[in-house]
Amino acid sequence: MDTREVWRIPHAGSLRRLVRVAESLPDPGPGEARVRVRAIGLNFADLFACLGLYSATPRGAFVPGLEFAGVVEALGSATEPGAPRPGARVLGLTRFGAYATALNIDLRYLHPSPTDWDFAEAAAFPVQGLTAWYALLELGGLKRGAAVLLHSAAGGVGLNALRILAAQEARVVATVGRPAKRDFLMQRLGLSTDQIIVRDRRVFGRQLDGALAALGLDGLDLVLDAVAGPYFRPAYDRLRPGGRIVVYGAADLMPKGARPDYLRLALRYRRRPRLDPLRMIAENKSVMAFNLIWLWEQADRLPRAYDQLARFADRPPLIGRRFRFAEAPAALRHLQSGESVGKVVLEV
Ligand SMILES: NC(=O)c1ccc[n+]([C@@H]2O[C@H](COP(=O)([O-])OP(=O)(O)OC[C@H]3O[C@@H](n4cnc5c(N)ncnc54)[C@H](OP(=O)(O)O)[C@@H]3O)[C@@H](O)[C@H]2O)c1
């Protein structure tokens, strides 16, 4: 038996309900390790979960958080050769429960942390790295030189996706929500002003046409869309035959306050994009969608996924802002504001 602190929400619906509590942690069970958590990666999904807008959210009380990095402290049973030992630095995925100073976790969800990354960098890696990899390569079928539209390019998933796209020599149109992020992408990543759109929901189609013309492109092969709302349709309309949109989120539905404004949400939800599958046949266009939780349920696929992702992980993820564990609510508000660049991390 050990003790730990967690951020727990008694039931989803408001960010104000998150409370920090001390509690006991049982010894790890067979096939589990106890990890002393040193950093936690925040994800946009954490916000949707706390707000009660994420279908995978547990009923009743839960501890948010999908990824962490730390040190293995104890094992629940003798392990297979190659499994992490006490003292090993690891990163890991968890289906909720990461906002904690220690946790017990099935060994299959742990992965060795790269030795030259700090804990925050390691905690920043699993969800957003795997999301970008899965969206672009597994579902998106990204081909060398493809014309790709990437929304929220300065965010956690976005920066991971840009690495993969660069390695595949893709022609990228990147969108961001505010000019400061355009400047960041130009200064830190060398993107050109022509290829970056600061999204305007009223004229996004025209913005896209301008960027495509500037890059000498007549359409898109692949779109990564986790914003949805009014940006989906113009992108779909500009897909070349054979093109795909991979949908994996709906940031446009993110409420501004601590609680959802259900009226505004309902209006936006009613206006969500709709497509006719029969027309899609004639147009030779596809829409694909996924939730990474599905991959979490297939733990045995994770080693291969990490191996493939390692090709694009020659340097650590970019941390936009580090918060202390005690500052989790402020860290979430920062992520919710839409201002964050790169990864937002809690350090224990
Ligand atoms: N399906 C899955 O399994 C899966 C897994 C991981 C992530 N995701 C999704 O991928 C997206 C990126 O995730 P992330 O964790 O890397 O987050 P992130 O991109 O670092 O941050 C979210 C970004 O969403 C954009 N955004 C658009 N409309 C917004 C609004 N109304 N309010 C606030 N932000 C808004 C903002 O960037 P810009 O304004 O610059 O675009 C914001 O910075 C999220 O939508 C997330 O839900 C899905």
The ligand as a MOL file (V3000), in Angstrom:
LIG
                    3D

  0  0  0     0  0            999 V3000
M  V30 BEGIN CTAB
M  V30 COUNTS 48 52 0 0 0
M  V30 BEGIN ATOM
M  V30 1 N -9.6100 10.8690 -32.1120 0
M  V30 2 C -8.5750 10.7440 -31.3040 0
M  V30 3 O -8.2480 9.6460 -30.8750 0
M  V30 4 C -7.7790 11.9610 -30.9280 0
M  V30 5 C -6.5660 11.8120 -30.2410 0
M  V30 6 C -5.8350 12.9610 -29.9230 0
M  V30 7 C -6.3300 14.2140 -30.2950 0
M  V30 8 N -7.5290 14.3050 -30.9250 0 CHG=1
M  V30 9 C -8.0600 15.6090 -31.3330 0
M  V30 10 O -7.0390 16.2750 -32.0510 0
M  V30 11 C -7.1210 17.6620 -31.8260 0
M  V30 12 C -5.7810 18.1650 -31.3480 0
M  V30 13 O -5.5370 17.6300 -30.0610 0
M  V30 14 P -4.3640 18.1700 -29.1530 0
M  V30 15 O -4.5020 17.5040 -27.8550 0
M  V30 16 O -3.0850 18.0550 -29.9230 0 CHG=-1
M  V30 17 O -4.7300 19.6890 -28.9490 0
M  V30 18 P -4.0400 21.0030 -29.5510 0
M  V30 19 O -4.0890 20.9680 -31.0410 0
M  V30 20 O -2.7220 21.1930 -28.9100 0
M  V30 21 O -5.0290 22.1070 -28.9900 0
M  V30 22 C -6.3300 22.1840 -29.5110 0
M  V30 23 C -6.4000 23.2600 -30.6040 0
M  V30 24 O -7.7010 23.2460 -31.1720 0
M  V30 25 C -7.8570 24.4420 -31.8850 0
M  V30 26 N -9.2320 24.9280 -31.7690 0
M  V30 27 C -10.1110 25.0190 -32.7900 0
M  V30 28 N -11.3070 25.4670 -32.3580 0
M  V30 29 C -11.1720 25.6860 -31.0190 0
M  V30 30 C -12.0560 26.1750 -30.0200 0
M  V30 31 N -13.3240 26.5100 -30.3080 0
M  V30 32 N -11.5920 26.2970 -28.7610 0
M  V30 33 C -10.3200 25.9650 -28.4500 0
M  V30 34 N -9.4260 25.4720 -29.3680 0
M  V30 35 C -9.8490 25.3420 -30.6420 0
M  V30 36 C -6.8290 25.4210 -31.2940 0
M  V30 37 O -5.7870 25.5770 -32.2620 0
M  V30 38 P -5.9950 26.4170 -33.6240 0
M  V30 39 O -7.0270 27.4580 -33.2950 0
M  V30 40 O -4.6650 26.9700 -33.9180 0
M  V30 41 O -6.4860 25.4400 -34.6410 0
M  V30 42 C -6.2730 24.6720 -30.1120 0
M  V30 43 O -4.9680 25.0660 -29.7930 0
M  V30 44 C -8.2480 17.8690 -30.7990 0
M  V30 45 O -9.4350 18.2340 -31.4730 0
M  V30 46 C -8.3880 16.5140 -30.1540 0
M  V30 47 O -9.6750 16.3010 -29.6430 0
M  V30 48 C -8.2450 13.2040 -31.2460 0
M  V30 END ATOM
M  V30 BEGIN BOND
M  V30 1 1 1 2
M  V30 2 2 2 3
M  V30 3 1 2 4
M  V30 4 1 4 5
M  V30 5 2 4 48
M  V30 6 2 5 6
M  V30 7 1 6 7
M  V30 8 2 7 8
M  V30 9 1 8 9
M  V30 10 1 8 48
M  V30 11 1 9 10
M  V30 12 1 9 46
M  V30 13 1 10 11
M  V30 14 1 11 12
M  V30 15 1 11 44
M  V30 16 1 12 13
M  V30 17 1 13 14
M  V30 18 2 14 15
M  V30 19 1 14 16
M  V30 20 1 14 17
M  V30 21 1 17 18
M  V30 22 2 18 19
M  V30 23 1 18 20
M  V30 24 1 18 21
M  V30 25 1 21 22
M  V30 26 1 22 23
M  V30 27 1 23 24
M  V30 28 1 23 42
M  V30 29 1 24 25
M  V30 30 1 25 26
M  V30 31 1 25 36
M  V30 32 1 26 27
M  V30 33 1 26 35
M  V30 34 2 27 28
M  V30 35 1 28 29
M  V30 36 1 29 30
M  V30 37 2 29 35
M  V30 38 1 30 31
M  V30 39 2 30 32
M  V30 40 1 32 33
M  V30 41 2 33 34
M  V30 42 1 34 35
M  V30 43 1 36 37
M  V30 44 1 36 42
M  V30 45 1 37 38
M  V30 46 2 38 39
M  V30 47 1 38 40
M  V30 48 1 38 41
M  V30 49 1 42 43
M  V30 50 1 44 45
M  V30 51 1 44 46
M  V30 52 1 46 47
M  V30 END BOND
M  V30 END CTAB
M  END
